[in-house]
Amino acid sequence: MGLSWARLGGIVLLGTVLGACHLILPLSAATDGDTDGHRPRGDGFQDVADMFGEPDRPRGDGGSDGAGADISSDLPSSPWLEESVPGSVPFTKTLLDVNGGLSKVIAVGEDCTVIQRDLDNGKWSAFAPPQCTTTTTRFTAVWGTTSALFVATNDSHVHAYSSGWSKKMVPYSPGLLADLWGVSTSDVVVVGDYGIQGNTSTWSYNGNSWFPEPPSPSVDANLRGVWGTDPGLQDAFRLAVGGSGTLLWKPIGPIWGFVPAWAPFLWGWSGSEDFRAVWGSGPTDVFIVGDEVVAHFDGNALNKAGTPLCHFHGVWGSGPHSAYAVGSTAVGACTGNPGPMADGCAYQVIHDPVTGKYSIPPSLLPPNTKPLCSIWGDTSTKKVFAVGESGTILRLDL
């Protein structure tokens, strides 16, 4: 069944819907869990619009994508629901990542934005962010447990939250840290731009400090996504993806007999597409997405599952062999900087158990949907969230 999307907030206008994809890991597959314990309501909350200031333009005015009469009544109904952040002015900050943490949905983005939503009541609110390092600081990625959050930035820092915020420098990082993934608060991985001095684009956190983990042999590449399996599995490993088809892995399960450094992915890839996101339900079911490509690893080989016309930024799945990906119709979106004129796009990845092949039908999005930068879902409540440029927030009830 294909997905349909609805834009959150504002007047719905007709527009082309194609774009990038992003996969999200269900909580049932998370190692550290995100379903118990949370920060009390009211601690660190405030009006989002008052907190982040006036927007560039009101949501729903159609912008430069063209305007006209509201023709949404002529469109098929969509199961995707639009959500918004309450405030005295519309919320239009670009949101670069969404994930679970503190038993909530957490989204982060430009201007050091952090917002949160309770899974049950559906109301978004501001989460008091840490102080920005510079006026150009963007929060690029978030990962969390039931008791803590980790937020990566574009200026070589990772902020951590438990009872309050703290900040640590990531050594030898040249600036952009693009994605986070972890097992616990003492085992977290961050990836980003390649640092010449440290000869790495991967770093690990041991509960006290960040340290570089340069691959062997050396790989000079910017990484954009990271994911790993349950470390208790016999064939456990971690996988990082990036530009020009870069794939790095780090085997950690006992079946490998050793714990080497990060290294080029053993199963190879002949393509040169830029990868941006990775998600899997286990060692034999991993999806990787990027510029007009969806690839699947079955434990034996990494194969191209399809080439949708979408520059994917995120991917998440609700279970084995099932995934959703989101992105943009143009390269250069979801950076936190002014990007190209583009629309959002979304696809569902469907597995045929008879043929073993995948079909990737496009999902219907509401007209004028902005580029989508990330996707994440909670299998316990059967809710999926996608976020993107200009304050876009979409929700799908599975």
C-alpha positions in Angstrom: 0.0 0.0 0.0 1.5 3.4 -1.0 1.8 6.2 1.4 0.0 9.5 1.1 1.2 12.6 2.8 -0.4 15.8 4.1 1.3 19.0 4.9 1.1 20.3 8.5 -0.2 23.9 8.8 -1.1 26.5 6.3 -3.2 26.5 3.1 -2.7 23.5 0.9 -1.7 24.4 -2.6 -1.1 22.3 -5.7 2.5 21.3 -6.4 4.7 18.6 -7.8 5.6 15.9 -5.2 8.9 14.2 -5.6 11.9 14.1 -3.3 14.4 12.5 -1.0 13.9 9.7 1.5 14.8 8.9 5.0 14.3 5.7 7.1 13.5 5.5 10.8 14.2 2.8 13.3 11.1 1.5 15.2 11.4 1.6 19.0 10.8 -2.1 19.2 14.2 -2.5 17.5 16.0 0.1 19.6 18.6 -1.2 22.0 18.2 1.4 24.7 14.5 1.9 24.4 12.5 5.1 24.3 9.3 4.2 26.0 10.0 4.6 29.7 10.5 7.7 31.8 10.5 11.2 30.6 11.1 14.7 31.6 8.2 16.3 33.5 5.9 18.5 31.5 6.7 22.2 31.9 10.4 21.8 32.5 12.2 23.7 29.8 9.0 24.5 27.8 8.1 27.9 26.4 6.2 29.4 23.4 8.1 28.3 20.3 7.3 31.3 18.2 8.3 33.7 21.0 11.5 31.7 21.5 12.6 31.6 17.9 11.4 34.9 16.7 9.5 36.1 13.6 9.5 33.9 10.5 10.6 35.0 7.1 7.0 34.6 5.8 3.7 33.1 7.1 3.1 29.4 6.6 0.6 28.7 3.9 1.1 31.7 1.7 2.4 29.6 -1.1 5.7 31.4 -1.3 7.3 31.5 -4.7 6.1 28.1 -5.6 3.0 29.6 -7.1 -0.3 30.4 -5.6 -3.9 30.5 -6.6 -7.3 29.2 -5.5 -7.3 26.5 -2.8 -7.9 23.3 -4.9 -7.2 20.8 -2.1 -10.8 19.6 -2.4 -10.0 18.2 -5.8 -7.1 16.1 -4.5 -7.3 12.5 -3.1 -7.5 12.4 0.7 -4.3 11.7 2.4 -3.6 9.6 5.5 -0.7 12.0 6.3 -1.7 14.6 8.8 -0.3 18.1 9.1 0.9 19.1 12.6 2.1 22.5 13.7 3.9 24.2 16.6 1.7 26.6 18.5 2.8 30.2 18.9 1.9 33.8 18.3 3.5 33.6 14.8 3.8 30.6 12.5 6.8 28.3 13.1 8.9 28.2 10.0 12.3 26.9 11.2 13.9 24.2 9.0 14.0 20.9 10.9 16.9 18.7 10.0 16.3 15.6 12.1 13.7 13.8 14.1 14.1 10.9 16.5 12.9 9.5 19.8 14.3 10.4 23.2 13.1 11.1 26.8 10.0 9.1 25.8 9.1 11.8 23.4 9.5 12.8 19.7 12.4 15.2 19.4 13.1 17.4 16.3 16.1 19.7 15.8 17.2 22.2 13.2 18.5 25.6 12.2 19.1 28.4 14.8 19.6 25.8 17.5 16.0 24.7 17.4 14.8 21.9 19.6 11.1 21.0 19.8 9.3 18.1 21.4 6.0 16.2 21.3 4.4 13.8 23.6 3.5 10.7 21.8 0.0 10.5 23.3 -1.3 14.1 23.4 0.0 15.3 20.0 1.1 18.8 21.1 4.4 20.2 20.0 6.3 22.6 22.2 9.8 24.2 22.6 12.4 22.3 24.5 14.9 24.8 26.0 18.0 24.3 23.9 21.6 24.7 24.9 23.3 27.9 24.1 24.4 28.2 20.5 28.2 28.2 19.9 27.9 30.7 17.1 25.2 32.7 15.3 25.4 30.1 12.4 25.2 27.0 14.6 22.6 24.4 13.4 21.5 21.3 15.2 21.9 18.6 12.5 21.1 15.3 14.3 19.5 13.9 17.4 19.6 10.5 19.1 18.3 9.7 22.6 17.4 7.2 25.3 14.7 7.3 27.9 16.9 9.5 30.1 19.2 11.4 27.7 19.6 13.3 24.4 22.6 13.8 22.2 22.4 16.6 19.6 25.1 17.1 16.9 26.0 20.4 15.3 27.7 21.9 12.3 30.5 23.3 14.4 32.3 20.2 15.8 30.3 19.9 19.0 27.8 17.4 20.5 25.4 18.6 23.2 24.2 16.1 25.7 21.1 16.4 27.9 20.1 14.5 31.1 19.1 16.8 33.9 20.7 19.8 32.0 22.8 20.5 29.0 26.5 19.9 28.6 28.7 20.3 25.5 31.8 18.5 24.3 34.1 19.1 21.4 34.6 16.3 18.9 38.4 16.3 18.2 39.7 16.7 14.7 36.2 17.4 13.3 36.4 20.1 10.7 32.8 21.3 11.4 29.8 19.4 10.2 28.6 16.4 12.2 25.8 14.8 10.2 24.3 11.8 12.1 24.2 10.1 15.5 23.4 6.5 16.5 24.0 4.7 19.8 23.4 1.8 22.0 23.5 3.6 25.4 24.7 6.8 26.9 28.2 5.3 27.1 28.3 4.0 23.5 27.4 6.5 20.9 28.7 7.1 17.3 28.8 10.3 15.3 29.8 10.8 11.7 30.4 13.8 9.5 32.8 15.6 7.3 36.3 14.2 6.9 38.9 15.6 9.2 42.4 15.7 7.6 44.2 16.1 10.9 42.5 13.1 12.5 42.3 11.2 9.3 38.7 10.3 10.1 35.0 11.0 9.7 33.8 8.7 12.5 34.0 9.3 16.2 32.8 7.3 19.3 31.7 8.4 22.8 32.5 6.3 25.8 30.5 8.2 28.4 33.2 10.7 29.2 34.7 12.0 25.9 34.6 11.7 22.1 37.6 10.1 20.3 38.3 9.6 16.6 38.0 6.2 15.0 39.9 6.4 11.8 39.2 3.7 9.3 41.8 1.3 8.1 42.8 1.6 5.3 42.2 5.3 5.2 39.1 6.6 3.5 38.9 10.2 2.6 35.1 10.8 2.5 32.4 12.8 4.1 29.9 10.6 5.9 26.1 11.4 6.3 24.4 8.5 8.0 25.2 5.8 10.6 23.3 2.8 12.0 24.1 -0.4 13.9 22.7 -3.7 14.9 22.0 -5.0 18.4 25.6 -5.5 19.8 24.4 -8.7 21.4 23.9 -10.4 18.1 26.6 -12.9 16.9 27.0 -11.0 13.6 26.6 -7.5 14.9 28.1 -4.6 13.0 27.9 -0.9 12.5 27.5 0.8 9.1 28.3 4.4 8.0 27.4 5.8 4.6 28.4 8.9 2.7 29.4 10.6 -0.6 30.4 8.9 -3.8 29.0 5.6 -2.7 31.1 5.4 0.5 30.3 2.5 2.8 32.2 1.8 6.0 31.5 -0.9 8.5 32.8 -2.0 11.8 32.1 -5.7 12.8 31.6 -6.1 16.5 29.9 -9.4 16.9 31.8 -12.5 18.2 31.3 -14.3 14.9 33.9 -12.1 13.3 36.5 -13.1 15.9 38.0 -9.6 16.2 37.0 -6.0 16.6 38.9 -4.1 13.9 38.7 -0.4 13.0 36.2 0.9 10.6 36.9 -0.4 7.1 35.4 -0.4 3.6 32.3 -2.5 3.4 33.2 -6.0 2.4 30.2 -6.6 0.2 31.2 -3.7 -2.1 29.1 -1.3 -4.2 29.8 -0.4 -7.8 27.7 2.8 -7.8 28.9 6.3 -7.1 25.7 7.8 -5.8 25.9 9.9 -2.7 24.4 8.1 0.2 22.7 10.1 3.0 20.9 7.7 5.4 20.8 4.1 6.6 18.4 2.0 8.6 17.8 -1.7 9.2 15.8 -4.2 11.2 18.8 -6.5 11.6 22.0 -7.7 10.1 20.3 -9.2 7.1 17.8 -6.4 6.4 19.4 -3.0 5.9 18.3 -0.1 3.6 20.6 2.6 2.4 19.2 5.7 0.5 20.7 8.7 -1.3 20.6 10.6 -4.6 17.9 8.8 -6.6 18.9 5.4 -5.2 17.5 2.8 -2.7 19.8 -0.1 -1.9 19.2 -3.2 0.3 21.7 -5.5 2.1 20.4 -9.0 2.8 23.5 -10.2 4.7 25.1 -11.6 1.6 25.1 -8.8 -1.0 24.2 -5.1 -1.3 21.9 -4.6 -4.3 20.1 -1.7 -5.9 16.4 -1.9 -5.0 15.4 1.0 -7.2 16.1 4.5 -8.5 13.2 6.8 -7.6 13.4 10.4 -8.8 14.1 11.6 -5.3 17.2 12.9 -3.4 16.7 11.0 -0.2 17.7 12.4 3.2 16.0 9.9 5.6 14.8 6.3 5.9 12.9 4.3 8.6 11.1 1.0 8.7 8.3 -0.4 10.7 9.6 -3.9 10.5 11.6 -6.4 8.4 11.6 -5.6 4.7 9.4 -2.6 5.1 10.6 1.0 4.9 9.7 4.6 4.2 12.0 7.1 2.6 11.7 10.9 2.3 13.7 13.7 0.6 13.7 16.4 -2.0 13.3 16.8 -5.7 16.5 18.8 -6.0 20.1 18.4 -4.7 21.1 20.9 -2.0 18.1 20.9 0.2 18.0 20.2 3.9 21.3 21.9 4.7 20.0 24.7 7.0 21.1 27.2 4.4 18.9 28.7 1.6 18.5 25.9 -0.9 17.1 25.3 -4.4 13.4 25.6 -5.3 12.3 22.1 -4.6 9.4 20.0 -3.3 9.3 17.2 -0.8 9.1 13.6 -2.0 8.3 10.3 -0.2 8.4 6.6 -1.2 7.4 3.3 0.4 9.7 0.3 -0.1 7.6 -2.9 -0.4 9.1 -6.4 -0.5 7.6 -9.2 -2.6 8.2 -12.4 -0.6 7.6 -14.5 -3.7 10.1 -12.9 -6.1 12.3 -11.4 -3.4 12.3 -8.1 -5.2 11.3 -4.7 -4.0 8.9 -2.2 -5.5 9.2 1.5 -4.5 6.0 3.4 -5.3 5.8 7.1 -4.7 3.7 8.4 -1.8 1.1 11.1 -2.3 2.1 14.2 -0.5 0.0 17.3 0.0 0.5 20.0 -2.6 3.4 22.4 -2.0 5.1 20.1 0.4 8.6 21.5 1.2 11.7 19.2 1.1 11.6 16.5 3.8 14.8 16.1 5.8 14.2 13.2 8.2 11.8 10.5 9.2 11.3 8.4 12.4 8.5 6.2 13.8 7.4 4.7 17.0 6.0 1.2 16.5 4.4 1.1 20.0 2.0 3.9 19.1 2.1 3.3 15.4 3.0 6.9 14.5 5.5 8.0 11.9 6.8 11.6 11.7 8.6 13.4 8.9 10.1 16.9 9.2 11.6 19.3 6.8 12.1 22.8 5.5 10.0 25.8 6.6 8.7 24.1 9.7 7.1 21.2 7.9 5.9 18.4 10.2 3.9 15.4 8.9 2.4 12.5 10.8 1.2 9.1 9.5 -0.8 6.8 11.7 0.0 3.2 10.7 
